[in-house]
């Protein structure tokens, strides 16, 4: 008859469980990898909207159109070199802009930029304008504080179009400093500044981005592959090529 006391079988099972827990070690009590991934990224988020063509003059009108997204992606790439920051991917911004019918509306006002930033979880939104007057290239950038909808910083860079990549690196540094964000590591900054990326590569990359946006995969792959072959220092093209091919 039952006595109300644990039986020998119960003690044996309990002992086996305790031994198993001991052998498993303290890791058994830690959060699973899935729950660790649920921890929100606390780094300040930065979104860069497509650049507006402020009125460029020259023979390559197709290039000017492509630069609107090309400069956006290139500036995002430079800002993303800073591991202290979190950048919003261009694909996410593009989907949102299309949904809100803002793709062809021209310059985005600070209040609208702040609303976009809230929707994509960014702390700061960068809007930009470029102008190319027969090779005299200029880029203006504004940084909008998403919480206050205020423009907290604006600046410009200007140089010959052949120095386009140098201008992008310079502008990324100005945007980061202007928003009082952690600076880029010195070694990484010097490494980016030492790269020799001709404007032809950036223009071709911009076209590839545009082809990809419009679903012209073959022309995008062709443009990316040409950059990889002719301008190997531009690793962004290799990464984009691998992504579009699903590697």
N, C-alpha and C positions, 0 to 999 in steps of 0.2 A: 504494500500500500504506500501511497505517497506520503512522505514525512514532512515536505515543505523545505527540505534542505537540498542543495545542489548535489547531483549524482556525480559519480566518478567520471562518467562520459562528458558531463557538462564542464568539469574542471579540465579535462583533456582538450576539449575543443577550444576553451578559453585560452589555454596555454599555447595552443598552435597559432591562434590569432595574434597573441602578443609577440610570439617569436617572429612571425611574418612581418609585423609592423617594425620590430627592431631591426630585422635584416634589411627592410626597405629603406631605413634611414630617415632623417628629417625631411628629405625632399618630398615624401609622401604628403606632408602637410602644407606644402607650398601651393600657390595658385597654378593652375594648368596654363600651358602656353596660350590657349585661346583666351583665357581671362586676362592674361598679361597684355595681349594685343588690344584689349578693350580700353586700356588706359589712354585718355585723350592726349594728343600732342599739344604740349603747352607752349611750343615755340611760336613767336609772332608770325602770322600768316601774311603773305604778300601776294597780291594779284596784279597782273599787268594787262591792261586792256589793249586792243589793237591800236596802232598808231594811226593818226589822221594825216592825210596828205594835205599840208597847208598851202599848196599851190606851187608845184614843182614844174620846172621848165627844162626840156631837153628832149633827146630823140627817143628815149626808151620809156614810153608811157606804160607799157606792160610791166616793166620793172617797178615803176612807182606804185602801181596797184598791188603788186606782190609784196612790196616792202611793208605794207600796212600790217601784215601778219608775220612777215619775216623778222622785222625789228622787234615785234612783240615777243616772239619765241626766243630770239637771241638774247634779249634783255632778261627774260625769265631764266635762261640758261646761266647767264653770268651771275644773277642774284642767287641762284640755287647752289652755286659753289660754296656759299656760306652755310655751314652746317647748323648755325645758330638760328637760321630762318627756315620757314616752311613756305614753299611757293605753291600756288594754285595752278594746276595743269591747264594748259591752253584749251585742251579739248573740252574740259568742264565749262570754261568761260564761254567758249564758242556755242555750246549747246544752250547755255542760259541766255546769251545775247540773241540767238535766233528765236528762242521761245518768247523773249520780251520784245522782239522786233526792233532791236537796237543795232543790228549789223550794219545798216546803211544810213544811220541817222546823223553821222558826222560826230562832232565833238560831244563827249558825254560830260554833262555838268557834274559838279561836285556832289550834289545831293543824290543824283542817280548813281554815280560811282559808289557812294557809300551804301546805297541799297543793294547794289550788286555784290559789294564786299560782304555784307551781312548774309546774303543768300549762299555764298560760297565759303563762309567761315574765315574770311580774311580780316586782319586788323588794319591793313593799309592797302590802298588801291592806287596804282600808278597809271596815269593817263599821259599820252604823249602825242606830239605833233612833229612832223619832219618836213623839211623843205630842201629841195635840191635845185639850185639854179646853175645849170650847166656845169655841174661838178663841185660847186661850192655848197657843201652839205651842212645842214644844221638840224639838231634834234632838241626839242623842248620837252621837259617832263614836269609833271605835278604829282605830289603825293597827297592823297586824301586820307584823313583820319576817319575810319569807318564809324567810330563811336560818336564823333562830334559833327561829321559831315563837313569839316573845315579843310581847306588846303593848307597844310602845315609846311610845305616846302615846294619851291619851284626853281628850276635852273635850266641851263642849256649847255650844249657842247657844239662846237663848230670847227670844221676842218675840211680839207679836201676829201672828196668821196673815196679816194683810194685809201684813206685812213679810217674807213667806216668801222672796222672792228675795234680799233683803238678808241674810237669815240664811244662805242657801246660799253667797253670795259670802264672807261672814265665815268660814263653816265651811271652805271651800276654802283660805283663807289660813291658818287654824289648822292644818289637816292638813298643809299643805306645810311650815310652820314647825316643827311638832311632829316631823316626820320628818327635820328638818334638811336639807331639799331646797332647791335654788336658789329664791329668791323670784320672784314674778311681776313683770315689768317695771312700773315705777310708772305710766307712761302708760296701759298696758293695764288695770291695776288701777283707776285712776281712771275710765277709760271704762266698765268693768263696773259700778262703784259708782254711776255717774251714770244708769244705765238705770232706767227706771220700768216694772217688770213686775208687774202686779197679781197677787194670788194666784189670781184667777179664770183667768188665762191659764195659770198653772202647773198648776192642777187640770185644765183642759181638755187641756193637753199630756200630762198623766199618763194621762188616759183614752185619748187617741189612741195612746199607746205601748202601752197594754193591749190596745186593739182590734187593733193591728198584731200583737202577740204571738199573739193568738188567731186570726189570719188574717182578721179582719173588715176588709178593705181599704177598703170603701166608707165605713164609719163613721169609720175613721181619717182618710181623705182629707177627709171633711166636717169633722171636728174641727180638723185642721190648717188647712184653708182658713178656718174661722171665726177662728182665731187670727190668721192673716195679714191678714184683713180688719179685725178689731177691735183687734188689739194688734200693730201693725207693728214695734214695737221688738223683739219677741221673734223674732229672726231664726232661732232654732233650728227654729221651726215651718216657715218657708219652706224651710230646708235639708231637713227631714224630708219635706216635701211633694214636693220635687223628686226626692228619692231614691226615694220610694215610687212615683212616676210614671215612674221610669226616665229622668229628664232629666239 
